[in-house]
Amino acid sequence: MVIPAHDEQRVIGGLVSDLRRQDYPDDCYQVWVLADRCADDTARVAARGGARVVERHRGPDGKGELLKWHLSNHPLEADEALVVLDADNRVDEDFLSLLSSALRGGAQVVQASVLASNLQASAVAAAAGLGDWMAREMIHKKAARRGWPVELGGTGFCITSEALAAAGGWSGSLTEDLDLTVRLLLVGHTIHYLPQARVWDEKPTSLGAAVGQRRRWAQGRTGVRKRRGGSLWKAALVRRSLSLGAMAWRLATPGRSFRLVATMVLAVLSVLWGWGFPVSWPVWAAIALWLGGRPLWSLWRVKEVRPLLRWYPLTLIWGFVWIWVRIGPRRNSWYHTPHHGSVGRDD
């Protein structure tokens, strides 16, 4: 188990404690904290909690580069699997046993549910957390039922040494998880979704931090589409694979929130200007209602998040982030999301 960490002394102790209390044999796993150019006590706190700590004092930015560096010094054995978690995460006691069971069942890449630990912290955290629940209920569960792959979520996933080697290891992409997802699919590996295994993830509480994080994701996604999109479409056609085609389509199209904003704007313009081409305003309004209403209905059925649905309209801001990435200045440096700790898991 590896935990990339940069100045995470406020949160790293909680995760290390969770991992040392797993309902899993102690001699069957190791906990590594990768303290990357830390200016605080991350390394000391992690070591005190029982983790093995390695420190990197220089090198390229990014989680992918850090993981590549670590595995070059501590390569996986043939019978080992790698679990990646973020420093601000929390996990339940059965987390490792659930992952191990999936591996024994034949899976080589497994993605756990990643859910917000601080939904109550702010309106921005609630909106970001609702997005995770939307993906879980509308995309990941459906894909699992159909036997389709899901995207790696950047945290809370497990991959065997064989699958990682087949995909070519880690890249330096801004979204190293998505880049690895596509490379795994291209070499024939499926990413299995395991909703029973939950990872609790701290969401940004300020709008600036949330937008900075989403901007990196959107920019990284664009980069992966440019590098891998053509190969993914070609593989989908050659193999006649609906799942590969679905992944290529998701890479090529903007997110639901952007599509919802766009259709709402088109509906208003059709009313104001009397547009009849390509379609009139009732059609745009119906599309917007479906795009906005379907996630709301999916979230309403989840008791854990129902009291927070008043913040659902804020999920639309992620659509504007996509626009900013397309027309704004390009970010070449890594964005580190600040974590505050002192939040409990919302059950």
C-alpha positions as CSV (number, residue, x, y, z in Angstrom):
1,M,0.0,0.0,0.0
2,V,1.5,3.3,-1.0
3,I,0.4,6.8,0.1
4,P,1.9,9.7,-1.9
5,A,2.0,12.7,0.5
6,H,3.2,16.3,0.3
7,D,2.9,18.3,3.5
8,E,0.1,16.2,4.9
9,Q,1.0,16.0,8.6
10,R,-2.6,17.0,9.5
11,V,-4.2,14.0,7.9
12,I,-1.6,11.3,7.3
13,G,-1.9,9.9,10.9
14,G,-5.6,9.0,10.5
15,L,-5.1,6.9,7.3
16,V,-2.0,5.1,8.6
17,S,-3.9,4.2,11.8
18,D,-6.8,2.8,9.7
19,L,-4.4,0.7,7.6
20,R,-2.7,-0.7,10.7
21,R,-6.1,-1.9,12.0
22,Q,-7.2,-3.8,9.0
23,D,-9.0,-7.1,9.3
24,Y,-6.2,-8.7,7.3
25,P,-3.0,-10.6,8.3
26,D,-0.3,-8.2,9.3
27,D,2.4,-10.2,7.4
28,C,0.6,-10.0,4.1
29,Y,0.8,-6.2,3.5
30,Q,3.1,-3.2,3.9
31,V,2.2,0.4,4.3
32,W,4.5,2.9,2.6
33,V,4.2,6.7,2.9
34,L,6.0,8.5,0.1
35,A,6.9,11.9,1.7
36,D,7.5,14.1,-1.4
37,R,9.5,17.3,-0.7
38,C,7.7,17.9,2.6
39,A,8.4,21.0,4.7
40,D,6.4,19.7,7.6
41,D,6.3,16.6,9.9
42,T,4.6,14.3,7.5
43,A,7.4,11.7,7.5
44,R,7.7,11.7,11.3
45,V,3.9,11.4,11.9
46,A,3.7,8.5,9.4
47,A,6.7,6.7,10.9
48,R,5.3,7.1,14.4
49,G,2.0,5.5,13.2
50,G,3.8,2.4,12.0
51,A,4.3,3.1,8.3
52,R,7.4,2.7,6.3
53,V,8.5,6.1,5.1
54,V,10.7,7.1,2.1
55,E,11.4,10.7,1.4
56,R,12.0,12.3,-2.0
57,H,13.7,15.7,-1.9
58,R,13.7,16.6,-5.6
59,G,12.2,15.5,-8.9
60,P,9.3,16.2,-11.2
61,D,5.9,17.1,-9.9
62,G,3.0,14.8,-9.8
63,K,1.7,11.6,-8.3
64,G,2.6,9.5,-11.3
65,E,6.2,10.6,-11.2
66,L,6.4,10.0,-7.5
67,L,5.0,6.4,-7.9
68,K,7.4,5.7,-10.7
69,W,10.3,6.9,-8.6
70,H,9.2,4.7,-5.7
71,L,8.7,1.5,-7.7
72,S,12.1,2.0,-9.4
73,N,13.6,1.7,-5.9
74,H,11.2,-0.8,-4.4
75,P,9.8,-2.9,-7.3
76,L,6.8,-5.1,-6.8
77,E,7.3,-8.9,-6.6
78,A,5.5,-11.1,-9.1
79,D,2.9,-12.1,-6.5
80,E,2.3,-8.6,-5.1
81,A,-0.4,-6.1,-5.8
82,L,-0.2,-2.3,-5.3
83,V,-2.9,-0.3,-3.5
84,V,-2.8,3.5,-4.0
85,L,-4.4,5.9,-1.5
86,D,-4.3,9.6,-1.0
87,A,-3.1,11.0,2.3
88,D,-6.4,12.5,3.3
89,N,-8.3,9.3,2.8
90,R,-9.9,7.1,5.5
91,V,-10.8,3.4,5.0
92,D,-12.9,0.8,6.9
93,E,-11.4,-2.2,8.6
94,D,-12.5,-4.6,5.8
95,F,-11.0,-2.6,3.0
96,L,-8.0,-4.9,2.4
97,S,-9.9,-8.1,2.8
98,L,-12.5,-7.0,0.2
99,L,-9.7,-6.1,-2.3
100,S,-8.0,-9.4,-1.6
101,S,-11.2,-11.3,-2.2
102,A,-11.7,-9.6,-5.6
103,L,-8.1,-10.6,-6.5
104,R,-8.7,-14.2,-5.6
105,G,-11.8,-14.1,-7.8
106,G,-9.6,-13.3,-10.8
107,A,-9.6,-9.5,-10.9
108,Q,-6.3,-7.8,-11.6
109,V,-7.4,-4.2,-11.3
110,V,-10.0,-3.1,-8.8
111,Q,-11.5,0.3,-8.0
112,A,-13.2,0.9,-4.7
113,S,-16.0,3.5,-4.1
114,V,-14.5,6.9,-3.3
115,L,-17.0,9.0,-1.3
116,A,-16.7,12.3,0.5
117,S,-15.8,12.3,4.2
118,N,-16.7,15.9,4.8
119,L,-20.0,16.6,3.1
120,Q,-21.1,18.8,5.9
121,A,-17.9,21.0,5.8
122,S,-19.1,23.6,3.3
123,A,-21.4,24.0,0.3
124,V,-18.5,23.5,-2.0
125,A,-17.5,20.2,-0.3
126,A,-21.1,19.1,-0.5
127,A,-21.3,19.8,-4.2
128,A,-18.1,17.9,-4.9
129,G,-19.2,15.0,-2.8
130,L,-22.5,14.8,-4.6
131,G,-20.6,14.5,-7.8
132,D,-18.9,11.3,-6.4
133,W,-22.2,9.9,-5.4
134,M,-23.6,10.6,-8.9
135,A,-20.7,8.7,-10.5
136,R,-21.2,5.8,-8.1
137,E,-25.0,5.5,-8.7
138,M,-25.2,6.4,-12.4
139,I,-21.9,5.2,-13.9
140,H,-19.9,2.8,-11.8
141,K,-22.7,0.5,-10.6
142,K,-24.2,0.3,-14.0
143,A,-20.8,-0.6,-15.5
144,A,-20.3,-3.2,-12.9
145,R,-23.6,-4.9,-13.6
146,R,-22.9,-5.0,-17.4
147,G,-19.3,-6.2,-16.9
148,W,-17.9,-3.0,-18.3
149,P,-14.7,-1.4,-17.1
150,V,-14.7,1.8,-15.0
151,E,-12.1,4.6,-14.8
152,L,-9.5,4.5,-12.0
153,G,-10.3,7.2,-9.5
154,G,-6.8,8.3,-8.6
155,T,-7.2,6.7,-5.2
156,G,-8.7,3.6,-3.6
157,F,-7.6,1.2,-6.3
158,C,-5.6,-2.0,-6.4
159,I,-3.5,-3.3,-9.4
160,T,-1.4,-6.5,-9.7
161,S,2.2,-6.3,-10.6
162,E,1.4,-8.2,-13.8
163,A,-1.3,-5.7,-15.0
164,L,0.9,-2.7,-14.1
165,A,3.8,-4.0,-16.1
166,A,1.6,-4.9,-19.1
167,A,0.3,-1.3,-19.1
168,G,3.9,0.1,-19.0
169,G,3.9,1.5,-15.4
170,W,3.2,5.0,-14.4
171,S,3.2,8.1,-16.5
172,G,3.8,11.8,-15.7
173,S,0.3,12.9,-16.9
174,L,-1.6,15.5,-14.8
175,T,-4.2,12.7,-14.5
176,E,-2.0,9.7,-14.2
177,D,-5.0,7.6,-13.2
178,L,-6.9,8.2,-16.4
179,D,-3.8,7.7,-18.5
180,L,-3.3,4.3,-16.8
181,T,-6.9,3.5,-17.3
182,V,-6.7,3.8,-21.0
183,R,-3.4,2.0,-21.3
184,L,-4.8,-0.9,-19.2
185,L,-7.9,-1.2,-21.5
186,L,-5.7,-1.1,-24.6
187,V,-3.7,-4.1,-23.4
188,G,-6.9,-6.0,-22.6
189,H,-7.3,-5.5,-18.8
190,T,-10.6,-4.7,-17.3
191,I,-11.0,-2.4,-14.2
192,H,-13.5,-4.0,-11.8
193,Y,-15.7,-1.8,-9.6
194,L,-16.0,-2.9,-6.0
195,P,-18.8,-0.8,-4.3
196,Q,-18.6,-2.6,-1.0
197,A,-15.0,-1.3,-0.4
198,R,-15.3,2.3,0.5
199,V,-12.6,5.0,0.6
200,W,-13.6,8.2,2.4
201,D,-12.0,11.2,0.7
202,E,-11.8,14.8,1.9
203,K,-13.2,17.3,-0.6
204,P,-12.0,20.9,-1.0
205,T,-14.0,23.3,1.2
206,S,-13.3,26.5,-0.7
207,L,-14.3,27.4,-4.3
208,G,-10.7,28.3,-5.2
209,A,-9.3,25.0,-4.2
210,A,-12.1,23.0,-5.8
211,V,-11.8,24.9,-9.1
212,G,-8.0,24.4,-9.1
213,Q,-8.4,20.7,-8.6
214,R,-11.0,20.4,-11.3
215,R,-9.0,22.5,-13.6
216,R,-6.1,20.1,-13.3
217,W,-8.4,17.1,-13.9
218,A,-10.0,18.7,-17.0
219,Q,-6.6,19.7,-18.4
220,G,-5.2,16.3,-17.8
221,R,-8.2,14.7,-19.4
222,T,-7.7,16.8,-22.5
223,G,-4.1,15.7,-22.6
224,V,-5.0,12.0,-22.3
225,R,-7.6,12.3,-25.1
226,K,-5.1,13.9,-27.4
227,R,-2.4,11.2,-26.7
228,R,-4.6,8.1,-26.4
229,G,-8.0,8.9,-27.9
230,G,-7.1,7.7,-31.5
231,S,-5.7,4.4,-30.3
232,L,-8.8,3.8,-28.1
233,W,-11.2,4.4,-31.0
234,K,-9.1,2.2,-33.3
235,A,-9.1,-0.6,-30.7
236,A,-12.8,-0.3,-30.1
237,L,-13.5,-0.7,-33.9
238,V,-11.0,-3.6,-34.4
239,R,-12.2,-5.5,-31.4
240,R,-15.8,-4.5,-31.9
241,S,-15.9,-3.6,-28.2
242,L,-18.8,-1.6,-26.8
243,S,-16.9,-1.0,-23.6
244,L,-13.8,0.5,-25.3
245,G,-16.1,2.6,-27.5
246,A,-17.9,3.9,-24.4
247,M,-14.6,4.9,-22.8
248,A,-13.5,6.6,-26.0
249,W,-16.8,8.5,-26.1
250,R,-16.4,9.6,-22.5
251,L,-13.0,11.0,-23.3
252,A,-14.2,12.8,-26.3
253,T,-17.2,14.6,-24.7
254,P,-17.4,17.2,-21.9
255,G,-19.0,16.3,-18.6
256,R,-22.7,16.2,-17.8
257,S,-22.7,19.6,-16.1
258,F,-21.2,21.3,-19.1
259,R,-23.8,19.7,-21.4
260,L,-26.6,20.7,-19.0
261,V,-25.4,24.4,-19.0
262,A,-25.1,24.4,-22.7
263,T,-28.6,23.1,-23.3
264,M,-30.1,25.5,-20.8
265,V,-28.4,28.4,-22.6
266,L,-29.6,27.1,-26.0
267,A,-33.2,26.8,-24.6
268,V,-33.1,30.5,-23.4
269,L,-31.6,31.7,-26.7
270,S,-34.3,29.8,-28.6
271,V,-37.0,31.6,-26.6
272,L,-35.4,35.1,-26.9
273,W,-34.4,34.9,-30.5
274,G,-37.1,32.6,-31.8
275,W,-34.6,30.0,-33.0
276,G,-36.1,27.1,-34.9
277,F,-32.8,25.7,-36.0
278,P,-31.5,23.1,-35.3
279,V,-34.4,22.5,-32.9
280,S,-36.9,24.7,-31.1
281,W,-36.8,25.6,-27.3
282,P,-39.1,22.8,-26.0
283,V,-36.6,20.2,-27.3
284,W,-33.6,21.9,-25.6
285,A,-35.7,22.3,-22.4
286,A,-36.5,18.6,-22.4
287,I,-32.9,17.7,-22.9
288,A,-31.9,20.0,-20.1
289,L,-34.6,18.5,-17.8
290,W,-33.3,15.0,-18.5
291,L,-29.7,15.9,-17.9
292,G,-30.4,17.7,-14.7
293,G,-33.3,15.6,-13.4
294,R,-31.8,12.1,-13.8
295,P,-28.8,12.7,-11.4
296,L,-31.2,14.4,-8.9
297,W,-33.5,11.3,-9.0
298,S,-30.5,9.0,-8.5
299,L,-29.2,11.0,-5.5
300,W,-32.7,11.2,-4.0
301,R,-32.7,7.4,-3.6
302,V,-29.5,7.6,-1.5
303,K,-30.5,8.4,2.1
304,E,-26.9,9.4,3.0
305,V,-27.0,12.4,0.7
306,R,-30.7,13.3,0.5
307,P,-30.4,16.1,3.2
308,L,-27.7,17.8,1.1
309,L,-29.5,18.0,-2.2
310,R,-30.1,21.7,-1.7
311,W,-26.5,22.1,-2.9
312,Y,-27.1,20.1,-6.1
313,P,-27.3,23.3,-8.3
314,L,-23.7,24.1,-7.3
315,T,-22.5,21.0,-9.2
316,L,-23.1,23.0,-12.4
317,I,-19.9,25.1,-11.7
318,W,-17.8,22.2,-12.9
319,G,-19.1,22.8,-16.4
320,F,-17.7,26.3,-16.3
321,V,-14.3,24.9,-15.2
322,W,-14.2,22.8,-18.5
323,I,-14.8,26.1,-20.5
324,W,-12.0,27.8,-18.6
325,V,-9.6,25.0,-19.4
326,R,-10.5,25.2,-23.1
327,I,-10.0,29.0,-23.4
328,G,-7.8,30.0,-20.5
329,P,-4.0,29.8,-19.9
330,R,-2.5,26.3,-19.7
331,R,-1.2,25.2,-16.3
332,N,2.1,23.3,-16.5
333,S,2.7,22.8,-12.8
334,W,1.1,20.4,-10.4
335,Y,-1.7,21.7,-8.2
336,H,-1.7,20.4,-4.6
337,T,-5.1,20.4,-3.0
338,P,-5.0,21.6,0.6
339,H,-6.3,19.2,3.2
340,H,-7.5,20.3,6.7
341,G,-8.3,17.1,8.5
342,S,-10.4,17.1,11.7
343,V,-13.4,15.8,9.8
344,G,-15.3,12.6,10.4
345,R,-16.6,10.1,7.9
346,D,-20.2,10.8,6.9
347,D,-22.0,7.4,7.2
